[in-house]
Amino acid sequence: MIDIALVVDHKWRDLPGMVLLSDILKKKYGFSVKLIPYNLWEKTLIFDKPKILCVSILYGKRGLKIIETCKQTGAKIAILMTEGRPNTIDSLKYSTGPESNSKYADLWICWSETVRNYMLEEKVLPQEKLPVLGCNRFDIYFGSYKKLIQNKKDFLIKYGLNPDMPVISWATNFTHAKFFKNNTKFMLNDWKDLGLTKYKSYSDPLGVAKDDYFCRIESSKIIKEYLKKHKNLQLMIKPHPAEDHSFYIDFANECNKELGGKRVAFIGFEYIWDVLNATDVHIHRLCTTGIEAWFLDKPSIELHIKDYLPWSLSLDGSASDGAKGNDMALNEKQFFEITDFYLNGGKPASDKMIYRKKYIKKWLYKVDGFRSESYAEAISQLFEKEEIKIKNPHIKGNADLYLKGLINTVLGPSPKQALKIWKKDKIDDIGHVDKIIMKKDILLWEKKIDNLRRDL
């Protein structure tokens, strides 16, 4: 039996923050903690018997099954959202509204008062279950944790780029482009199961896939043209963790062939803060990385060449709000002018700097390097409210849970991938790349944090 299981949704976004949280829970509070990928929730609840299961979401059939199983075992559920600033009002309603599974949580850590107040107004959960604590994965940008970010010069050299030449970064989020020609049935079924399609912003999944597909092509053309006009400029491409990488790998190779020499680097297996630290100007589209660029005082440009649902500036929410703190390029001409301005030493306008502080308060509460401490305290208080008694779920009616748990014990968190012994890549059936955390990944970050604390 363990005290706490922390589910890590995606290795290349969530792992460092969750390892930091685990470290505090273990060393400050004395809890036994296990970090797991989502694939192992059945095995963990059945065999490890955690008293608290911390997950990022409770969507769809999987969410309902987690809720049902936790009721049987007696485990408490804590929600630690990895994307806790809903991009639109529709996504706010979907993820936290009265029709969501949020009402079954014993603890819901809110990134902001904006989200907490909405949940209170909709009577989703009582206030004592909704602490406002910000986002713990942003801790790495502040205080001593900033030392965990890779050195700019070393990082650029690692990817064959010249640290003495200017470099821009492009963080992409065309996450549904991969469904335009492949796995369309999966996308339709997935959005239906998750209950997304009843919201206007998500009512046309294949339309979103099509728009993402062609917008990705047009955006890449603009960036290539800019590189052609700036002979010494370099580019780092950082895809969203849920994107298909093959398009960007091909694009990088194509650019390097046409432009001559190594000027474009595809960066698939690094954390966004390492990319942002190494860049001179950051390019994105209504993306959280654009906000993270603020933390490192990097120019942040919105390349928004097509407005469509759910990526629309007309939709109220954190995404369109965040865009007001960045420079907006709606076409190639604007993109060239704005990027030139910043590469020539320009600084964000004072009104944008003032606005950013207001935005952080509205959607992120605080960014100060102490959010993991606050998360750990909130989780620890679940143990103080009542004794958590754990029992085994009945085998009758739960044979699938026990079977899945046994399979995971033998084959690991991704049985399908384990059985494909001839495959050398890390791509799953729907194009996600290297998403699942492994023991070696956890040990790596535990060592980094231990070394950091020892050096302080």
Protein Blocks (a to p, Z undefined) as FASTA:
>chain_A
ZZbdcddfblklmmmmmmmmmmmmmmmnopacddddfklmmmmmmmnopabdcdfbfghj
klmmmmmmmmmnopacddddfblccfblklmmmmmmmkbmklmpcbdcdfbfklmmmmmm
nomacfklmccebjfklmmmgcjllmmpccfklmmmmnopafkbccdddddfbfklmmmm
goklmmmmmmmmnommmpmklmmmmlmmmmmmmmmmmmmmmmmmmmmmmmkbccdddddf
kbcfklmmmmmmmmmmmngpjfbdcdfbbcfklmmmmpmbdcdehifklmmmmmnopacd
dddfbccdfbbfkbgcjklmmmmmpccdfbfklmmmmmmmmmnopacdfklmmmmmmmmm
mmnopaehpmmmmmmmmmmmmmmmpccddddddfehplmmmmmmmmmmmnojblmlmmmm
mbmbfcdfkopahkbccfklmmmmmmmmmmmmmmZZ
